[in-house]
């Protein structure tokens, strides 16, 4: 397994007569498997809310989705199951999936009761995963339908950061309309995972399957992008780096000597992570010039090797005395994906401040951006919510959650 690395500039030509130029750098990063390599085994933990609000159809549906997920696990996979209400407990201790009937029987015995303490569930889930380290892909699927009423949201974030340090990915699933989208998104973003919205019970199975397929496509783990800029090139001061695929996430940047580092988490064999950097470049002499070097540090679970380094890839520009623009349409798509996300975020800020018309205008703009992207489903969600606000109606919790998902991803039909 090796790293696939590609860099593209929004315009690879620079004007030699300009004192400064701005460019967006798109870096595509994935895992490339050899023909003989099989999918990596999983170390999977389900962290399931069984509080009183899950009583009835919600818990029955979640148990059914969990049972079908157990059936899809492969020989060599490991599984643990945590259930939480106002406290957390181990339902299935971390074990290789050899006796599926016994595991399913334990899941089936779950009953709804109590309140909600998400951080206890996450902490116990992380403990179960890290109790059996090895050559596996470590993932948490955490599902809840409510607010963290008996817990501490700040503690959730700290646990997610610790998980990322251990190379463990947290995926969060919000069930129904009453969960806190800010908390679940923050957890998933901090631990390099995915946020899912289960609007209706019959969607639970589909979302579990989506996350399982994603976990099964992981080739390399604990990846970090290292970007070194040459003299005369610098990152923008505000929000310089973001991931735009498979989800849009604002990325915190850390300095590591001469490098800017951003944590990526798992690298997939089927869908690359695409990182967008906003660069300013000082005037350069005519000719081919290197403005940056990109490299990836990663772990390879198949071999047990850690902190491996990919080859260093130079990013070059052609500096021209007679400038001829050379816009890159692929990078433009990445720019639009980030614009859609940020426009929607600004709309949410307006809405929180009570400015419905301002929010509606920004949602309309985001809808137009989604159309330019070819993301018709997201455009429909965003425009419907804009129209609703313009008519004087408030957005429901479900509307707000659909907006967040439309902002972060390309919505599948």
N, C-alpha and C positions, 0 to 999 in steps of 0.2 A: 504494500500500500504506500502510495506517495502523494504528495501535495500537488494539486493542479493550481497554477497561479497565473493570472492574466491581468494586465493593467492597460487601461484605455483612458485617454484624455478627452475632455469635451471638445478640444481643438488642439491637435498636436503641432500646429504651427503658431509661432509667436512673431510679433512685429518687433524687429530690431530697433525701431525708432521710438517705441513706447517706453516711458520710464518704469512702468509697472503693468503687469497683466494678471488677470484672474482666470483660473482654470479649475474645473472639477475633475478629479481623478477617481475613476471607478476601478476597483480591484475585485476581481472574481476569484474566490478561493473554495476549492472542493477537494474531495479525496478521490484518487484514481486507483481502482483495484486492478490487480493482475487478473488475467482470465481464469486462473485456477483458484482464486481466493473466494471463500464462502463468506456469508454474512457473519459478523461477529456475534458471539453469544451475549445475552443480555443479563444484567443484574437490575431487575425492575422492582420498584416498590409502589404499590397502590396506597394512597393516603386518602381515606374515604370518610366524608362527613356522614354521621348517622344520628345527628341531632333530631330533636322532636319535629322540626319543620320538614324533615325528609320523610315523614310518615306517609304510608300509603303508596301510591303509584311512583313518586320520585325514587324512593329507596328500592322498590321492586325493579324498576328500570335500571338503576345503577348496578344492582347486584347481577341482573341479567347481562349487562354489558361486561362486567368484571368476569363472569363465568365464561362468556364467549372469548374473552381475551385470554383466559387461562388455556382454553382449548387450542388457541393459535400459537402458544409458546412452543419453542423447539427444544429438542434434546440438548442439554448443556446450559440452557437458560436457568437463571435463578429468580425467585420471586419472594417478596415479603408483602404483607398486607397490614396496614395500620388503620384502625378505626378511631375517630375522635368525635366526642361531643364537647362537654366542658373540660374533659381530660382525654388523654390518648392512651390506647392500649394496643399491644401486638396481637393481631388475630392469626396471622400466619408468620412464624419466624422465618428469617432468611434461609432459604433452602433450594436445592436443585429441584427442578420441576419433574419429579419422577412419579409421584402419586397424585395425579390431577383430581381424582375423585375425593380424596381426603381434603385437599386444598379447597375445592368447590363447596364441600360440606361445611367447612368453617365459615366461608363467605356467606353461605345461605343462612346461617344462624344469626346474622346481623339484624338487630331490631332498632327502631328509631326511639331515641330518648335524649333528654338533656339539652344543654346549650351548645355553644360553638367556641372552640379554642384552636384556631388554625396553627399557631406557632408550636403548640405541644405536638400536634400531628406531624408537622414538618421536622421538628427536632428528633422525634422517635424514628421517623422514616429515614432520616440521614444516618442515624446510629445503626439501623438495621443494614443499610446498604454498605456502610464502611466497615461493618463487622466481617465482611467477606470480600476483601479486595482481590483483584486478580485480573485476568485478561478478558474483561467483559466491558460492555457499555453500560454505565450506571445512570439510571433515569428514575425520576419520581413523577408519577401522575397524581396530582392532588386535586380532588373535587370537593367543592362546597356549594351550598345554596344560600349562605347567610353571611352576615357581618361577624367579625372576630370579637364578639361581645365579651367573652371570657379570656381574651388574650391580649397581646400587645403587638400592634402592627409594626412598630419599630423593630421588635424582636424578629418578626417574620423576615424583614429585610436583612438583618444581620445573619440569620441562619442561611438565607439564600446566598449571601456573599461567601460564607464559609463553604457551602456546597460547591460553589464555583472554584474555590481554591483547591478542593479535593477532586475536581473534574467531574462533579455530579451535576446533571441537568435537571432543573425543576420545570415541569410543565403544569400549568394551572387550568382547571376547567371550572367555569362558573355555571351553576345550574339554576334556571329560573331567572327572576328579575331582582332578587334582593341581596345579591352579593356585591361587594365593594370592588368596582372595576379598577380603581387606582391601586388598591392593595394587590390584587391578583396580577395585574400587569407589571407592577414593580417587582414582585417575586420572580415572575418568569423572565423579565428582562435582566435582572441581576444574576440569575443562574442560567442565562443563555438558552432559555426554553421558549415554549410557545404558549400563548393564551388562547383558550377556546371558550366559546359562548354556546351553551346548550340551552336553547330557547324553549324547546319542548322535549318531553321525556323520550320520544322516539328518535331524537338526534344523538342520544348518549352513545349508542353503539357505534354510530358513524364516527364520532369524535375520538372514541377510544381506538378504533381501527386506524384512523388517520395518524394518531400519535404513535401507535405501535409500528406502523409501516415506516414512519420517520425514524424511530429508534432502530429499526432493523436495517436502515440504509446508512447508519453511521459507520464511517471507515476509520477515522482518526478522532482523537479526543483532546480536550484541554488545549485547544489551539489559541495562539496569540499572534496577531499581526504586528510586525515591527517595521516601522517606516522611518527611514533616515533621509533627511532633506539636505541637499547640498547648499553651500552659501548662496544667498540671494533668493532662496525659496523658503516660504514659511506657511504654516497653517493659519487659517482665519482665527481670530481671537474668540469668537462666539460660535459654539456648536460646530467645531471644525470637522468632526467625523461622525458618520451615522451608517448603520446597516440599513439597506433598502430591500433586501430579499434574503431569505424567504419571508421575513417580517421586517417592518420598519422599526428601528430602535435607535434612540440617541445613545451614542457610545461615549462613556467617560474615557479620557485619554490620560495615560501615565507616562512620565518621562523615565527612560531607562538609559542613562548615559547620553549617547548621541541619538538615541532612537525615541520615537513616540510609539508607545505600546497600547494596544486595545485587545481585550479578551474577547474571543469568538466562541469558545466552547467546542461543541462537536462539529466535525466536518463531514458532510454527507456525500455519498457517491452519486446521487441522482440529481440533487439540487444544490448549486453553489451558494455560498454566502457572498453577497455583493456589498462592498463597503464603498462609501462615497466620501471623498475628502475634498475640502474647499481650500485651494491653494492660492497664494499670491506670489508672483515671480518677478523679481527685479529685472531691469534691462540687461540683456545678454548680448554678446557679440554674435554676428551671423554664423550659421553652421549648426551641426548636430550637437546638442548639449544635453548632458544628464542633469536632471533636477531632483531625482530621488532614487532611493534603493528600497525595495520591498522584500521582506523575508517573513517566513512563518515558523514559529516554534510550536511543537506539538508532541503529543504522546501517541504511541502505536500500541493499542491493547493486544493486537495479534501476536506481537513479539515481546510485550512487556517493557519495551524501551520507552524512556521518558525524556522530555526536553530535547528532542531531535530538532534539527534545523533544516529547513528547505534551502534550495539554492537561492542566492540573492539575485533579484531581478531588477535591472536598471529601468528607470522611466525616463524617456528621452523626448526632447522637443526639437523641431526644426525651426531655427530662428532665421527669419527672412528679411532682407533689406526691402524687398517688394512683397509685402505681406499679402498672402492669399488664404482666406479662411478655409478650414477643413473640419467643419462640425461633424461630430460622431453621433449618429442616431441612437446607438445603443446606450451611450452615456446620457443622452437626452431623456431616455426612458427612466433611467435611475434618478435623474434630477426631478422629473415629474412625480415619481413615486414619493420622494422626500417632500416635495411641495404639497402633495395631497395630504400627507400626514401632518405637516406643520400648519397648513391652513385649517385643518379640522381641529387641531389642538387650540389654535387661536379662537376658533368658534366656541369651543367648550369654555375657554376662559371668559369670553364675552357672556355666555349663558350664565355662568356662575356669578358674574357681576350684575346680572339682571338685564342685560342689553340683548333682548330677543332679536331686534332688527339687525343689529350688528352681527350677531351669531348667524342669522339667516343669510346675510350677504356673504359671509365667509364660507358657509356650507355650500352655497351656490357656486362660489369660485372653486371649491374643492370638487364639486360635482363635474364642473367643466374640465378640471385637471384630470379627473378619472376618465372622462370621455376621451381626452387626448391620449391617455394611457391604453385605451381599449378595454378598460375595466367597467363594462356597462352595468354590472350588478352593483358595484360600489356607487356608481353615479346615481343609480335609481334610489338607493338608500339615502344618500346625502341630499338629493334634490327633494325627495319626499319630506324629509325632516325640515329642510329650508322652507318649503311651502307651508308646512304645518305651523312653523313659527311665524311666518308672515301673516297667516290668518288669525293670529292671536292665541293659538292653542299652545299649551305647554307640551314638552316632550315627556313621554313616559320613561321609566327606568329601562324598559326594553329598547325604546328608540335610542336612548343614549348609548346603550351597550352595542347595538347594531352599528351606530356611528363609529365607535371606537374600533370595532373589528374592520369596518370598511376603510378606516384610516390606515390601519397597520398592514393589511394584506390585500391580495387580489382575491375577491370573493368568488368561490366556485359555485356554479349553478346547481 
